[in-house]
Amino acid sequence: MSKGPLYQVLTAAEAAEYLNVTRRQIARLCSQGKLQHRDAPGGLLVLKSSVEKYSDKRRVGRQIDEGEDDVQ
């Protein structure tokens, strides 16, 4: 059984929990074009793959920042 399209989206609250940020920050990330989303009645629907990709980018950025601190 294949997963339907609703398994591929998260609500703003679910995305916020996944990224450990607020729902308002999710809205800002969407308006900045950093997350793919659709407006829906009652809130935002965010594409799960864009949340995962953004999370990976944040993780890599943090590792680079931490690595630079070690060099100094």
C-alpha positions in Angstrom: 0.0 0.0 0.0 1.5 3.3 -1.1 1.4 6.3 1.2 -1.0 9.0 0.1 -0.1 12.7 -0.4 -1.2 13.6 3.2 1.8 11.6 4.5 4.1 14.0 2.6 2.9 17.2 4.4 3.1 18.5 7.9 1.0 21.1 9.7 2.8 24.2 10.9 2.7 22.7 14.5 4.2 19.4 13.3 7.0 21.2 11.4 7.7 23.4 14.4 8.0 20.4 16.6 10.3 18.7 14.1 12.6 21.7 13.8 12.3 22.7 17.5 11.1 26.2 16.7 7.8 28.1 17.0 4.9 28.0 14.6 5.5 31.7 13.9 9.1 30.8 12.9 7.7 28.2 10.5 5.5 30.9 9.0 8.5 33.2 8.6 10.6 30.4 7.0 7.7 29.8 4.5 7.4 33.5 3.6 11.2 33.6 3.1 10.9 30.7 0.7 13.0 28.4 2.8 10.1 25.9 3.2 7.7 24.8 0.5 4.1 25.3 1.7 0.5 25.8 0.9 -2.0 27.9 2.7 -4.9 25.8 4.0 -8.0 26.5 6.1 -6.7 26.7 9.6 -3.0 27.1 8.9 -0.1 26.1 6.7 0.7 22.7 5.2 4.4 22.3 4.8 6.0 19.8 2.5 7.8 17.2 4.7 10.8 16.9 2.3 11.4 20.6 2.5 11.4 20.5 6.3 13.8 17.5 6.3 16.1 19.3 3.8 16.1 22.5 5.9 16.9 20.5 9.0 19.8 18.9 7.3 21.1 22.3 6.1 20.8 23.7 9.7 22.7 20.6 11.1 25.5 21.0 8.6 25.8 24.7 9.3 26.0 24.1 13.0 28.8 21.5 12.5 30.8 24.0 10.4 30.3 26.7 13.0 31.4 24.4 15.8 34.4 23.2 13.8 35.6 26.8 13.3 35.5 27.4 17.0 37.8 24.4 17.5 40.4 25.8 15.1 40.9 29.1 17.0 
